[in-house]
Amino acid sequence: MTKLKLGPLEDDKPVKLTTELPAAVFRDLRSYAEILTHSVGLMTRTEPAKLIAPMIERLMATDRAFAKARRNATQLAPRYSVHDAGQETDATMDCR
């Protein structure tokens, strides 16, 4: 059995995004979809376009430099003063 990085795809509400791919990348994406369909035992063909979001998600989840930069950006969130009944306190804004 082939060990792919992607498993069964979740059914999630999509956000429409239009992009262009080089023909070679699309051919590889189509091949990946066929192999995925067979490896997880699906009866219906996996559409290549459905693979793009999970692939990008997987890339970002495993990119250590991205994770580090994201953590640093969260730690550097701007601080705001909040005035409540004459007392001044610092509150950090959550940017997630």
Secondary structure as GFF3:
##gff-version 3
##sequence-region A 1 96
A	DSSP	alpha_helix	23	39	.	.	.	ID=ss1
A	DSSP	alpha_helix	49	62	.	.	.	ID=ss2
A	DSSP	alpha_helix	64	75	.	.	.	ID=ss3
A	DSSP	beta_strand	79	84	.	.	.	ID=ss4
A	DSSP	beta_strand	87	92	.	.	.	ID=ss5
###
